[in-house]
């Protein structure tokens, strides 16, 4: 059976999803296609109707889909990123960024500033920020102006060109941008890190045969034990895929409930 795979993550991770797709095809001895040449909204729609069978998606997107009656998806696995801050766990952070030459040193300095978030379905750029404001007892009006940028990389560029003051960026997206442009480390500054949060998981359509779903899960969970699989993971600065259960994403559910009281 042919398997179609896509990502709803930032496009700077597409290269590793393509490589993992190739690895899955080799291990399955069947065709596996990476669907990428469509807007992410269309890819999500194809996932929703089962025309794409495997996806990598935000944890907030996952819990919203799986908490509906008769959910169509289930978890496969979740990546564990390289780096001491991740502690060998399937987690990530939202790094609050400003320009290196700005006067801001802490999240508390950002009251009344111009803030951007990537899009309202994002945990790392939107949900976790609203949760943080809820914890601070700031239900509305904390920022002077709020802009939807459309993508983390767009938010980064808006910080650099001075059109916004700050934004929360998925730590894995930021680290990849730092690797691609070494100058960014001297032009940007992290003033806070929100999290850790459960990392975006890989999911599979429950309409696939149970045996195939199990095989796909096993392929991901054992990649790090195979030299070729380990090399692909290293390209994406991952150490392995970890087994995750639905309850591992309860933290995102909790944050989303708290965030309901906050308006950016």
Secondary structure, DSSP 8 states (H G I E B T S, - for coil): --EEEEE-S-GGGHHHHHHHHHHHHHHHTS-EEEE-SS-HHHHHHHHHTTSS-EEEE-HHHHHHHHTSTT-SEEEEEEEEESSGGGTTSSEEEEEEEEETTSS--SGGGGTTSEEEES-TT-IIIIIHHHHHHHHHT--B--SSEEEE-SSHHHHHHHHHTTS-SEEEEEHHHHHHHHHH-TTHHHHEEEEEEEEEEE--EEEEETTS-HHHHHHHHHHHHTGGGSHHHHHHHHHTTEEEEE---GGGGHHHHHHHHHHTT-B-
